[in-house]
Amino acid sequence: PTSAESSSSNTFFIIGVSVLVIILIVLLYFYFRKPKQPQPQV
């Protein structure tokens, strides 16, 4: 039972972290995709 619980907990942890990472990437993508203010071309 110990190994099963550890595996289940580890899998749930990995899924949770993966979801958080995906959400952060999506937020950063939309944040940088639309510039807050137009920057002049050098």
PyMOL Python script that loads the backbone (N, CA, C, O; Angstrom):
from pymol import cmd

cmd.read_pdbstr("""\
ATOM      1  N   PRO A   1       0.832  -1.217   0.000  1.00  0.00           N
ATOM      2  CA  PRO A   1       0.000   0.000   0.000  1.00  0.00           C
ATOM      3  C   PRO A   1       0.870   1.273   0.000  1.00  0.00           C
ATOM      4  O   PRO A   1       0.493   2.299  -0.567  1.00  0.00           O
ATOM      5  N   THR A   2       2.017   1.179   0.637  1.00  0.00           N
ATOM      6  CA  THR A   2       2.888   2.355   0.727  1.00  0.00           C
ATOM      7  C   THR A   2       3.343   2.791  -0.663  1.00  0.00           C
ATOM      8  O   THR A   2       3.284   3.974  -1.000  1.00  0.00           O
ATOM      9  N   SER A   3       3.791   1.844  -1.455  1.00  0.00           N
ATOM     10  CA  SER A   3       4.297   2.177  -2.788  1.00  0.00           C
ATOM     11  C   SER A   3       3.166   2.737  -3.654  1.00  0.00           C
ATOM     12  O   SER A   3       3.381   3.674  -4.423  1.00  0.00           O
ATOM     13  N   ALA A   4       1.975   2.173  -3.534  1.00  0.00           N
ATOM     14  CA  ALA A   4       0.835   2.637  -4.328  1.00  0.00           C
ATOM     15  C   ALA A   4       0.491   4.078  -3.957  1.00  0.00           C
ATOM     16  O   ALA A   4       0.266   4.915  -4.831  1.00  0.00           O
ATOM     17  N   GLU A   5       0.454   4.359  -2.664  1.00  0.00           N
ATOM     18  CA  GLU A   5       0.117   5.717  -2.231  1.00  0.00           C
ATOM     19  C   GLU A   5       1.172   6.709  -2.707  1.00  0.00           C
ATOM     20  O   GLU A   5       0.846   7.811  -3.149  1.00  0.00           O
ATOM     21  N   SER A   6       2.427   6.314  -2.613  1.00  0.00           N
ATOM     22  CA  SER A   6       3.518   7.201  -3.034  1.00  0.00           C
ATOM     23  C   SER A   6       3.404   7.471  -4.529  1.00  0.00           C
ATOM     24  O   SER A   6       3.559   8.607  -4.977  1.00  0.00           O
ATOM     25  N   SER A   7       3.133   6.421  -5.291  1.00  0.00           N
ATOM     26  CA  SER A   7       3.031   6.581  -6.741  1.00  0.00           C
ATOM     27  C   SER A   7       1.858   7.488  -7.097  1.00  0.00           C
ATOM     28  O   SER A   7       1.983   8.374  -7.942  1.00  0.00           O
ATOM     29  N   SER A   8       0.722   7.262  -6.450  1.00  0.00           N
ATOM     30  CA  SER A   8      -0.469   8.066  -6.726  1.00  0.00           C
ATOM     31  C   SER A   8      -0.210   9.527  -6.369  1.00  0.00           C
ATOM     32  O   SER A   8      -0.560  10.431  -7.128  1.00  0.00           O
ATOM     33  N   SER A   9       0.406   9.749  -5.206  1.00  0.00           N
ATOM     34  CA  SER A   9       0.676  11.114  -4.761  1.00  0.00           C
ATOM     35  C   SER A   9       1.663  11.779  -5.717  1.00  0.00           C
ATOM     36  O   SER A   9       1.501  12.947  -6.072  1.00  0.00           O
ATOM     37  N   ASN A  10       2.688  11.030  -6.133  1.00  0.00           N
ATOM     38  CA  ASN A  10       3.693  11.580  -7.034  1.00  0.00           C
ATOM     39  C   ASN A  10       3.056  11.946  -8.364  1.00  0.00           C
ATOM     40  O   ASN A  10       3.345  13.003  -8.924  1.00  0.00           O
ATOM     41  N   THR A  11       2.180  11.068  -8.877  1.00  0.00           N
ATOM     42  CA  THR A  11       1.516  11.339 -10.156  1.00  0.00           C
ATOM     43  C   THR A  11       0.636  12.580 -10.044  1.00  0.00           C
ATOM     44  O   THR A  11       0.634  13.426 -10.937  1.00  0.00           O
ATOM     45  N   PHE A  12      -0.110  12.687  -8.949  1.00  0.00           N
ATOM     46  CA  PHE A  12      -0.991  13.846  -8.755  1.00  0.00           C
ATOM     47  C   PHE A  12      -0.164  15.113  -8.668  1.00  0.00           C
ATOM     48  O   PHE A  12      -0.560  16.154  -9.191  1.00  0.00           O
ATOM     49  N   PHE A  13       0.999  15.029  -8.003  1.00  0.00           N
ATOM     50  CA  PHE A  13       1.877  16.197  -7.861  1.00  0.00           C
ATOM     51  C   PHE A  13       2.402  16.622  -9.225  1.00  0.00           C
ATOM     52  O   PHE A  13       2.435  17.812  -9.538  1.00  0.00           O
ATOM     53  N   ILE A  14       2.812  15.653 -10.035  1.00  0.00           N
ATOM     54  CA  ILE A  14       3.339  15.965 -11.368  1.00  0.00           C
ATOM     55  C   ILE A  14       2.253  16.612 -12.228  1.00  0.00           C
ATOM     56  O   ILE A  14       2.511  17.584 -12.937  1.00  0.00           O
ATOM     57  N   ILE A  15       1.044  16.071 -12.160  1.00  0.00           N
ATOM     58  CA  ILE A  15      -0.060  16.635 -12.949  1.00  0.00           C
ATOM     59  C   ILE A  15      -0.349  18.060 -12.501  1.00  0.00           C
ATOM     60  O   ILE A  15      -0.556  18.942 -13.334  1.00  0.00           O
ATOM     61  N   GLY A  16      -0.364  18.291 -11.191  1.00  0.00           N
ATOM     62  CA  GLY A  16      -0.635  19.639 -10.670  1.00  0.00           C
ATOM     63  C   GLY A  16       0.427  20.623 -11.123  1.00  0.00           C
ATOM     64  O   GLY A  16       0.106  21.732 -11.549  1.00  0.00           O
ATOM     65  N   VAL A  17       1.693  20.226 -11.037  1.00  0.00           N
ATOM     66  CA  VAL A  17       2.783  21.117 -11.454  1.00  0.00           C
ATOM     67  C   VAL A  17       2.696  21.384 -12.959  1.00  0.00           C
ATOM     68  O   VAL A  17       2.896  22.513 -13.407  1.00  0.00           O
ATOM     69  N   SER A  18       2.399  20.348 -13.726  1.00  0.00           N
ATOM     70  CA  SER A  18       2.300  20.518 -15.185  1.00  0.00           C
ATOM     71  C   SER A  18       1.203  21.519 -15.537  1.00  0.00           C
ATOM     72  O   SER A  18       1.390  22.376 -16.401  1.00  0.00           O
ATOM     73  N   VAL A  19       0.056  21.406 -14.862  1.00  0.00           N
ATOM     74  CA  VAL A  19      -1.057  22.329 -15.121  1.00  0.00           C
ATOM     75  C   VAL A  19      -0.646  23.757 -14.774  1.00  0.00           C
ATOM     76  O   VAL A  19      -0.935  24.689 -15.526  1.00  0.00           O
ATOM     77  N   LEU A  20       0.028  23.930 -13.634  1.00  0.00           N
ATOM     78  CA  LEU A  20       0.456  25.268 -13.225  1.00  0.00           C
ATOM     79  C   LEU A  20       1.439  25.848 -14.238  1.00  0.00           C
ATOM     80  O   LEU A  20       1.357  27.026 -14.585  1.00  0.00           O
ATOM     81  N   VAL A  21       2.364  25.023 -14.708  1.00  0.00           N
ATOM     82  CA  VAL A  21       3.356  25.494 -15.685  1.00  0.00           C
ATOM     83  C   VAL A  21       2.663  25.905 -16.976  1.00  0.00           C
ATOM     84  O   VAL A  21       2.992  26.940 -17.554  1.00  0.00           O
ATOM     85  N   ILE A  22       1.704  25.098 -17.433  1.00  0.00           N
ATOM     86  CA  ILE A  22       0.983  25.420 -18.673  1.00  0.00           C
ATOM     87  C   ILE A  22       0.229  26.743 -18.514  1.00  0.00           C
ATOM     88  O   ILE A  22       0.241  27.579 -19.417  1.00  0.00           O
ATOM     89  N   ILE A  23      -0.425  26.929 -17.366  1.00  0.00           N
ATOM     90  CA  ILE A  23      -1.167  28.173 -17.128  1.00  0.00           C
ATOM     91  C   ILE A  23      -0.214  29.364 -17.140  1.00  0.00           C
ATOM     92  O   ILE A  23      -0.531  30.402 -17.720  1.00  0.00           O
ATOM     93  N   LEU A  24       0.944  29.226 -16.509  1.00  0.00           N
ATOM     94  CA  LEU A  24       1.917  30.323 -16.479  1.00  0.00           C
ATOM     95  C   LEU A  24       2.398  30.643 -17.889  1.00  0.00           C
ATOM     96  O   LEU A  24       2.527  31.812 -18.251  1.00  0.00           O
ATOM     97  N   ILE A  25       2.664  29.607 -18.687  1.00  0.00           N
ATOM     98  CA  ILE A  25       3.137  29.828 -20.057  1.00  0.00           C
ATOM     99  C   ILE A  25       2.066  30.547 -20.869  1.00  0.00           C
ATOM    100  O   ILE A  25       2.374  31.471 -21.622  1.00  0.00           O
ATOM    101  N   VAL A  26       0.805  30.126 -20.720  1.00  0.00           N
ATOM    102  CA  VAL A  26      -0.283  30.766 -21.477  1.00  0.00           C
ATOM    103  C   VAL A  26      -0.425  32.229 -21.064  1.00  0.00           C
ATOM    104  O   VAL A  26      -0.576  33.106 -21.915  1.00  0.00           O
ATOM    105  N   LEU A  27      -0.375  32.490 -19.752  1.00  0.00           N
ATOM    106  CA  LEU A  27      -0.502  33.872 -19.273  1.00  0.00           C
ATOM    107  C   LEU A  27       0.652  34.722 -19.798  1.00  0.00           C
ATOM    108  O   LEU A  27       0.432  35.840 -20.266  1.00  0.00           O
ATOM    109  N   LEU A  28       1.873  34.208 -19.726  1.00  0.00           N
ATOM    110  CA  LEU A  28       3.034  34.960 -20.225  1.00  0.00           C
ATOM    111  C   LEU A  28       2.920  35.166 -21.731  1.00  0.00           C
ATOM    112  O   LEU A  28       3.289  36.224 -22.240  1.00  0.00           O
ATOM    113  N   TYR A  29       2.407  34.154 -22.456  1.00  0.00           N
ATOM    114  CA  TYR A  29       2.261  34.267 -23.908  1.00  0.00           C
ATOM    115  C   TYR A  29       1.309  35.400 -24.266  1.00  0.00           C
ATOM    116  O   TYR A  29       1.629  36.241 -25.106  1.00  0.00           O
ATOM    117  N   PHE A  30       0.146  35.423 -23.634  1.00  0.00           N
ATOM    118  CA  PHE A  30      -0.820  36.483 -23.936  1.00  0.00           C
ATOM    119  C   PHE A  30      -0.322  37.837 -23.427  1.00  0.00           C
ATOM    120  O   PHE A  30      -0.623  38.873 -24.019  1.00  0.00           O
ATOM    121  N   TYR A  31       0.446  37.827 -22.320  1.00  0.00           N
ATOM    122  CA  TYR A  31       0.947  39.078 -21.746  1.00  0.00           C
ATOM    123  C   TYR A  31       1.969  39.721 -22.677  1.00  0.00           C
ATOM    124  O   TYR A  31       1.936  40.929 -22.910  1.00  0.00           O
ATOM    125  N   PHE A  32       2.873  38.905 -23.204  1.00  0.00           N
ATOM    126  CA  PHE A  32       3.909  39.451 -24.094  1.00  0.00           C
ATOM    127  C   PHE A  32       3.404  39.584 -25.523  1.00  0.00           C
ATOM    128  O   PHE A  32       3.969  40.346 -26.308  1.00  0.00           O
ATOM    129  N   ARG A  33       2.347  38.852 -25.873  1.00  0.00           N
ATOM    130  CA  ARG A  33       1.825  38.927 -27.232  1.00  0.00           C
ATOM    131  C   ARG A  33       1.238  40.320 -27.488  1.00  0.00           C
ATOM    132  O   ARG A  33       1.425  40.881 -28.567  1.00  0.00           O
ATOM    133  N   LYS A  34       0.533  40.874 -26.506  1.00  0.00           N
ATOM    134  CA  LYS A  34      -0.043  42.213 -26.671  1.00  0.00           C
ATOM    135  C   LYS A  34       0.816  43.210 -25.894  1.00  0.00           C
ATOM    136  O   LYS A  34       0.733  43.259 -24.667  1.00  0.00           O
ATOM    137  N   PRO A  35       1.629  43.995 -26.572  1.00  0.00           N
ATOM    138  CA  PRO A  35       2.496  44.961 -25.886  1.00  0.00           C
ATOM    139  C   PRO A  35       1.677  45.994 -25.136  1.00  0.00           C
ATOM    140  O   PRO A  35       0.670  46.496 -25.636  1.00  0.00           O
ATOM    141  N   LYS A  36       2.129  46.304 -23.921  1.00  0.00           N
ATOM    142  CA  LYS A  36       1.417  47.294 -23.117  1.00  0.00           C
ATOM    143  C   LYS A  36       1.506  48.667 -23.763  1.00  0.00           C
ATOM    144  O   LYS A  36       0.534  49.422 -23.785  1.00  0.00           O
ATOM    145  N   GLN A  37       2.701  48.983 -24.295  1.00  0.00           N
ATOM    146  CA  GLN A  37       2.878  50.266 -24.968  1.00  0.00           C
ATOM    147  C   GLN A  37       3.810  50.071 -26.162  1.00  0.00           C
ATOM    148  O   GLN A  37       4.796  49.341 -26.063  1.00  0.00           O
ATOM    149  N   PRO A  38       3.509  50.714 -27.282  1.00  0.00           N
ATOM    150  CA  PRO A  38       4.335  50.550 -28.486  1.00  0.00           C
ATOM    151  C   PRO A  38       5.743  51.064 -28.255  1.00  0.00           C
ATOM    152  O   PRO A  38       5.944  52.197 -27.818  1.00  0.00           O
ATOM    153  N   GLN A  39       6.726  50.205 -28.559  1.00  0.00           N
ATOM    154  CA  GLN A  39       8.118  50.615 -28.403  1.00  0.00           C
ATOM    155  C   GLN A  39       8.671  51.079 -29.753  1.00  0.00           C
ATOM    156  O   GLN A  39       8.484  50.401 -30.763  1.00  0.00           O
ATOM    157  N   PRO A  40       9.349  52.227 -29.776  1.00  0.00           N
ATOM    158  CA  PRO A  40       9.895  52.763 -31.035  1.00  0.00           C
ATOM    159  C   PRO A  40      11.003  51.882 -31.578  1.00  0.00           C
ATOM    160  O   PRO A  40      11.850  51.395 -30.829  1.00  0.00           O
ATOM    161  N   GLN A  41      10.988  51.682 -32.877  1.00  0.00           N
ATOM    162  CA  GLN A  41      12.026  50.877 -33.509  1.00  0.00           C
ATOM    163  C   GLN A  41      13.331  51.650 -33.565  1.00  0.00           C
ATOM    164  O   GLN A  41      13.366  52.806 -33.986  1.00  0.00           O
ATOM    165  N   VAL A  42      14.407  50.996 -33.133  1.00  0.00           N
ATOM    166  CA  VAL A  42      15.710  51.675 -33.140  1.00  0.00           C
ATOM    167  C   VAL A  42      16.343  51.546 -34.515  1.00  0.00           C
ATOM    168  O   VAL A  42      17.445  52.047 -34.738  1.00  0.00           O
TER     169      VAL A  42
END
""", "prot")
cmd.dss("prot")
cmd.show_as("cartoon", "prot")
cmd.util.cbc("prot")
cmd.orient("prot")
